[in-house]
């Protein structure tokens, strides 16, 4: 007598297996679900087609408005001259290397200094009041001071003092001004992250025997930094663009390289080239910031770790 196995592994009487076939879990979507999925796919295709069509129409209208403007021929010659673009592009790229180095060095310095200022502002106890007051005054002053004025004061004012042992290199002085300004903004980002961590986290760490310093380092700061990654990346994107302002001190970066050609030719195409180069450098960082933000939002919506 032949037997079969039922779903629990026992054998039946006809020699066939009671389990579903390999790779078949026995689930078949309902007709209503299949219809709903087909509708959603059709709706997505229709939305994509409408978006593409509206984009093409908008671009065509803008193109016609621009090229039919009375001053377009002169504007094209002054701002979109191919000859000057080819001349400017390699020199702008050479100057861009300075902007990239400034971004890396100043970005690291801004993160460290901003973190220290944020920690100083969140210290508890009356004994730390002077430190908290100094940190608050620093952030208020440099967040209120326009960056261009800060650059002029540091780049032009420090060499005028003729201090012994103090550099007059416009690159170093410009990087210092950028660090002073952006560290104030980043400090507030870090402080917001630290204060967003619930006090119970610190209390739980202290109950486990951690000191205040250990609780801050191992419990509070990791959560604070993780939550503030998107705004920190946005600040770094802004810093990347503002590295071009060091050219006011004479540093040969991408902007200054374009300015030299403009001064010689009286044609503004090199400025367009420099601007497009900065845009091309900024877009990957911006998209990465959007991806990180979306990922953290999904984790938060699913109740995951943020």
C-alpha positions as CSV (number, residue, x, y, z in Angstrom):
1,X,0.0,0.0,0.0
2,X,1.4,3.3,-1.0
3,X,1.1,6.4,1.2
4,X,1.4,10.2,0.9
5,X,2.6,12.9,3.1
6,X,0.3,15.7,4.3
7,X,1.4,19.3,5.1
8,X,2.8,18.2,8.5
9,X,5.1,15.6,6.8
10,X,2.9,12.5,7.4
11,X,2.3,10.2,4.5
12,X,-1.0,9.7,2.8
13,X,-2.5,6.8,0.9
14,X,-1.9,7.5,-2.8
15,X,1.9,8.0,-2.9
16,X,1.7,11.7,-3.8
17,X,3.2,14.4,-1.6
18,X,0.8,16.5,0.4
19,X,3.2,19.5,0.3
20,X,3.0,22.1,-2.5
21,X,5.4,21.8,-5.4
22,X,8.9,23.1,-5.0
23,X,9.0,26.8,-5.4
24,X,5.2,27.1,-5.3
25,X,3.9,28.5,-2.0
26,X,0.3,27.9,-3.1
27,X,-0.5,31.7,-3.2
28,X,-2.3,33.1,-6.3
29,X,-3.1,36.8,-6.4
30,X,-6.8,37.6,-6.8
31,X,-8.2,39.1,-9.9
32,X,-8.9,42.3,-8.1
33,X,-5.3,42.7,-7.1
34,X,-4.0,42.0,-10.6
35,X,-6.4,44.5,-12.0
36,X,-5.3,47.1,-9.4
37,X,-1.6,46.5,-10.2
38,X,-2.3,46.9,-14.0
39,X,-4.1,50.1,-13.2
40,X,-1.2,51.5,-11.1
41,X,1.3,50.6,-13.9
42,X,-0.9,52.3,-16.5
43,X,-1.3,55.4,-14.3
44,X,2.5,55.6,-13.7
45,X,3.2,55.4,-17.5
46,X,0.6,58.0,-18.2
47,X,2.0,60.3,-15.5
48,X,5.5,59.9,-16.9
49,X,4.3,60.7,-20.4
50,X,2.5,63.8,-19.2
51,X,5.6,65.0,-17.2
52,X,7.9,64.4,-20.2
53,X,5.5,66.2,-22.6
54,X,5.0,69.2,-20.2
55,X,8.8,69.5,-19.8
56,X,9.4,69.5,-23.5
57,X,6.7,72.2,-24.0
58,X,8.1,74.3,-21.3
59,X,11.6,74.0,-22.6
60,X,10.4,74.9,-26.1
61,X,8.5,77.9,-24.9
62,X,11.5,79.2,-22.9
63,X,13.8,78.6,-25.9
64,X,11.6,80.5,-28.3
65,X,11.2,83.4,-25.8
66,X,15.0,83.7,-25.3
67,X,16.1,83.3,-28.9
68,X,13.5,85.7,-30.2
69,X,14.4,88.4,-27.7
70,X,15.8,91.6,-29.4
71,X,19.1,91.4,-27.5
72,X,19.7,87.7,-28.0
73,X,22.4,87.9,-30.7
74,X,24.5,90.3,-28.5
75,X,23.8,88.2,-25.4
76,X,24.8,85.0,-27.2
77,X,28.1,86.5,-28.4
78,X,28.9,87.9,-24.9
79,X,27.9,85.0,-22.7
80,X,27.9,81.9,-24.9
81,X,30.9,82.3,-27.1
82,X,32.3,78.9,-28.0
83,X,35.8,80.2,-28.6
84,X,36.1,81.7,-25.2
85,X,34.5,78.7,-23.6
86,X,37.1,76.4,-25.1
87,X,39.8,78.7,-23.9
88,X,38.4,79.0,-20.4
89,X,37.5,75.4,-19.7
90,X,41.0,74.0,-19.0
91,X,42.0,77.0,-16.9
92,X,38.8,76.9,-14.9
93,X,39.3,73.1,-14.2
94,X,42.8,73.8,-13.0
95,X,41.5,76.5,-10.6
96,X,38.7,74.1,-9.5
97,X,41.4,71.9,-7.9
98,X,41.9,74.7,-5.3
99,X,38.2,74.8,-4.6
100,X,38.1,71.0,-4.1
101,X,41.0,71.2,-1.7
102,X,39.4,74.0,0.3
103,X,36.2,72.0,0.5
104,X,38.0,69.0,2.0
105,X,40.1,70.8,4.5
106,X,37.6,73.4,5.5
107,X,34.8,70.8,5.6
108,X,36.8,68.7,8.1
109,X,37.7,71.8,10.2
110,X,34.1,73.0,10.2
111,X,32.8,69.7,11.4
112,X,35.3,69.5,14.3
113,X,34.9,73.1,15.4
114,X,31.2,73.0,15.0
115,X,30.9,69.9,17.2
116,X,33.1,71.5,19.9
117,X,31.0,74.6,19.9
118,X,27.7,72.6,20.0
119,X,29.0,70.6,23.0
120,X,30.1,73.8,24.8
121,X,26.6,75.2,24.3
122,X,24.9,72.1,25.8
123,X,27.1,71.7,28.9
124,X,25.2,71.7,32.1
125,X,25.9,73.4,35.4
126,X,26.6,77.0,36.4
127,X,30.4,76.4,36.3
128,X,30.2,76.1,32.5
129,X,28.2,79.3,32.1
130,X,31.1,81.4,30.7
131,X,31.8,78.7,28.1
132,X,28.2,78.5,27.1
133,X,28.1,82.3,26.8
134,X,31.2,82.4,24.6
135,X,29.9,79.7,22.4
136,X,26.5,81.4,22.0
137,X,28.2,84.8,21.3
138,X,30.4,83.1,18.6
139,X,27.4,81.5,16.8
140,X,25.3,84.7,17.0
141,X,28.2,86.8,15.7
142,X,29.3,84.7,12.8
143,X,25.8,83.7,11.7
144,X,24.8,87.3,11.6
145,X,28.0,88.5,9.8
146,X,27.7,88.2,6.0
147,X,30.3,85.8,4.7
148,X,31.7,88.3,2.1
149,X,32.4,90.8,4.8
150,X,34.0,88.2,7.0
151,X,36.2,87.2,4.0
152,X,37.2,90.8,3.4
153,X,38.0,91.4,7.1
154,X,40.2,88.3,7.4
155,X,41.8,88.2,3.9
156,X,42.4,92.0,3.7
157,X,42.6,93.0,7.3
158,X,44.9,90.4,8.8
159,X,47.8,91.2,6.4
160,X,47.4,94.9,7.2
161,X,48.2,94.2,10.8
162,X,51.7,93.0,9.8
163,X,51.9,90.5,12.6
164,X,55.0,88.4,12.9
165,X,54.5,84.8,12.1
166,X,51.0,85.2,10.8
167,X,50.4,84.1,7.2
168,X,49.3,86.4,4.5
169,X,48.5,83.6,2.1
170,X,45.0,84.5,0.7
171,X,44.1,80.7,0.4
172,X,44.8,80.1,4.1
173,X,43.1,83.3,5.2
174,X,40.1,82.6,3.0
175,X,39.8,79.1,4.3
176,X,40.0,80.5,7.8
177,X,37.1,82.9,7.1
178,X,35.0,80.1,5.6
179,X,35.7,77.9,8.6
180,X,34.7,80.6,11.1
181,X,31.4,81.3,9.4
182,X,30.3,77.8,8.6
183,X,31.3,76.3,11.9
184,X,28.7,78.7,13.5
185,X,26.0,77.2,11.3
186,X,27.1,73.6,11.7
187,X,27.3,74.1,15.5
188,X,23.6,75.0,15.6
189,X,22.9,71.9,13.5
190,X,24.8,69.7,16.0
191,X,23.2,71.4,18.9
192,X,19.7,70.8,17.5
193,X,20.6,67.1,17.1
194,X,22.0,66.8,20.7
195,X,18.9,68.4,22.1
196,X,16.6,66.2,20.1
197,X,17.9,63.1,21.9
198,X,15.5,62.3,24.7
199,X,16.9,62.9,28.3
200,X,16.0,59.3,29.1
201,X,18.8,58.2,26.9
202,X,21.3,60.0,29.0
203,X,19.6,58.9,32.2
204,X,19.7,55.3,31.1
205,X,23.4,55.6,30.2
206,X,24.2,57.0,33.7
207,X,22.2,54.2,35.3
208,X,24.5,51.7,33.6
209,X,27.5,53.3,35.2
210,X,28.6,55.6,32.4
211,X,30.0,59.1,33.2
212,X,28.5,62.2,31.7
213,X,31.4,62.3,29.2
214,X,30.9,58.6,28.3
215,X,27.2,59.1,27.9
216,X,27.7,62.0,25.6
217,X,30.3,60.2,23.5
218,X,28.7,56.8,23.3
219,X,25.0,57.4,23.5
220,X,24.0,61.0,22.8
221,X,26.4,62.1,20.0
222,X,25.9,59.0,17.8
223,X,22.2,59.5,17.7
224,X,22.5,63.3,17.3
225,X,24.9,63.1,14.3
226,X,22.9,60.4,12.6
227,X,19.7,62.5,12.8
228,X,21.4,65.6,11.4
229,X,23.2,64.0,8.4
230,X,20.9,65.7,5.8
231,X,21.3,69.3,7.1
232,X,25.1,68.7,7.5
233,X,25.4,67.6,3.9
234,X,23.4,70.7,2.8
235,X,25.9,72.9,4.6
236,X,28.8,71.1,2.9
237,X,27.1,71.7,-0.5
238,X,26.8,75.4,0.4
239,X,30.5,75.4,1.5
240,X,31.5,74.0,-1.8
241,X,29.9,76.8,-3.7
242,X,31.3,79.5,-1.4
243,X,34.9,78.4,-1.8
244,X,34.8,80.5,-4.9
245,X,34.7,83.6,-2.8
246,X,38.3,83.2,-1.8
247,X,39.1,84.8,-5.2
248,X,38.5,88.2,-3.6
249,X,42.0,87.9,-2.0
250,X,43.7,87.0,-5.3
251,X,43.7,83.2,-5.0
252,X,43.6,81.6,-8.4
253,X,40.6,79.3,-8.1
254,X,38.0,78.5,-10.7
255,X,36.2,81.9,-10.3
256,X,39.5,83.9,-10.4
257,X,40.7,81.9,-13.5
258,X,37.5,82.9,-15.3
259,X,37.8,86.5,-14.1
260,X,41.3,86.8,-15.5
261,X,40.1,85.8,-19.0
262,X,37.1,88.1,-18.7
263,X,39.3,91.0,-17.8
264,X,41.4,90.4,-20.9
265,X,38.7,89.6,-23.4
266,X,35.7,91.6,-22.0
267,X,33.7,88.5,-22.8
268,X,31.6,86.9,-20.0
269,X,31.5,83.3,-21.3
270,X,34.2,82.2,-18.8
271,X,31.8,83.0,-16.0
272,X,29.2,80.7,-17.5
273,X,31.8,78.0,-17.8
274,X,32.9,78.4,-14.2
275,X,29.2,78.4,-13.0
276,X,28.5,75.2,-15.0
277,X,31.5,73.5,-13.5
278,X,30.4,74.3,-10.0
279,X,26.9,73.0,-10.8
280,X,28.3,69.8,-12.2
281,X,30.3,69.4,-9.0
282,X,27.3,70.2,-6.8
283,X,24.6,68.0,-8.3
284,X,26.1,64.6,-7.2
285,X,26.4,65.9,-3.6
286,X,22.8,67.2,-3.7
287,X,21.4,63.9,-5.1
288,X,23.4,62.1,-2.4
289,X,21.8,64.3,0.2
290,X,18.4,63.6,-1.2
291,X,19.0,59.9,-1.1
292,X,20.2,60.0,2.5
293,X,17.2,62.0,3.5
294,X,14.8,59.7,1.8
295,X,16.5,56.6,3.3
296,X,16.2,58.1,6.8
297,X,12.6,59.0,6.2
298,X,11.8,55.4,5.2
299,X,13.6,54.0,8.2
300,X,11.7,56.4,10.5
301,X,8.3,55.5,8.9
302,X,9.1,51.8,9.3
303,X,10.1,52.3,12.9
304,X,13.8,51.4,12.2
305,X,16.9,52.8,13.7
306,X,17.6,56.5,12.8
